[in-house]
Amino acid sequence: MEKDCSYSMDDFSRIKKIDAHLHYYTSNDAFAQFAKTQQVHLVSINVDFMEDEWLPLSKQKEIASQLKEKHSDSYSFIDAIPFKPAITPSVIEDACQQIDVEKRNGAIGVKIWKNIGMKITYRDQLVMIDNPVFTPLLEHLETTKLPLLGHFGEPRNCWLPLSEMTVESDKKYYSSHPEFHMFLHKEMPSHKEQIEACNHMLTKHPKLNFIGAHLGSSEYSITEIARRLDQYPNMNMDLAERVCHLQHQAIENHQEVYDFMIKYQDRLIYGSDMVFTDSKSEEEQFNELERRWKSQWQFFTQTNMQNTWEVYGTFKGLGLPKEVIDKIYFRNAIKAYPSLSFLEQ
Ligand SMILES: [Zn+2]
């Protein structure tokens, strides 16, 4: 029975999908071309990192407009709301105008990164997203109906010592990014405070079309994710870089994770969080892309025992029904980012 209602591994390249969270930071269009052969529409996210490690936002924008022009059938982008290291009301005013420009240039949504709540200041204090200074910006997004993808906070592991982190991928990331490892920065807001700031913003802006990146930073508990999705009907969440946390929970609570995916099948959006860059070889990136797409597809569609390097232990695939996969991999992204509706034709 399972065979008929679930997709096979080979079906991956046969059905239409959207990878709604990745970072296309190279003008090499080989990945966009490949995506087309796999029936994947890529949504690349520009981020205002304000850090030298990453490609500057101006360059990201240049790449986005090139790829959009050349590959509009397999590529869309979400643009960054530009801030400054120190926010002022005039920075917010400029950001509102910039959002309109980005929308006209074809952005399907806009993104705010975790530096709000972790780095950026207002009146010499760290500023969280529920600070009233952001109200005009959030109201502007409500009026223009442009979706907001928000990455607020970090996985809860970020507040734990490396030895207590639940997945290997978090351990790897925070050991190389101590500046973001909040366990080492006790003066910074707690995980709970980060989530509360986001919740508070959602309470104040019920008309905002909000997508919580990375399972809204509530990845550690499907119960907590469910609670927030119940409480905030205008919130959807993407799975980018957090599928491993569902896999981790499936080791002990397989049925609960399955039931969660069924219950919230209209609210979750697939994203791989791949980063395409000039600083790695094309081959290495293709291998990684293939690995993520296939291993995550396997987890959602098959019911065999599986493992990945990110997760400690073996877990059973969820074998979700086809109609649920169609939503998570395609339809929900279109609902959250209505500009993608041309893909339905
Ligand atoms: Zn990302």
Residues whose N, C-alpha, C, O or C-beta is under 5 A from the ligand:
A	BS01	ZN	D273
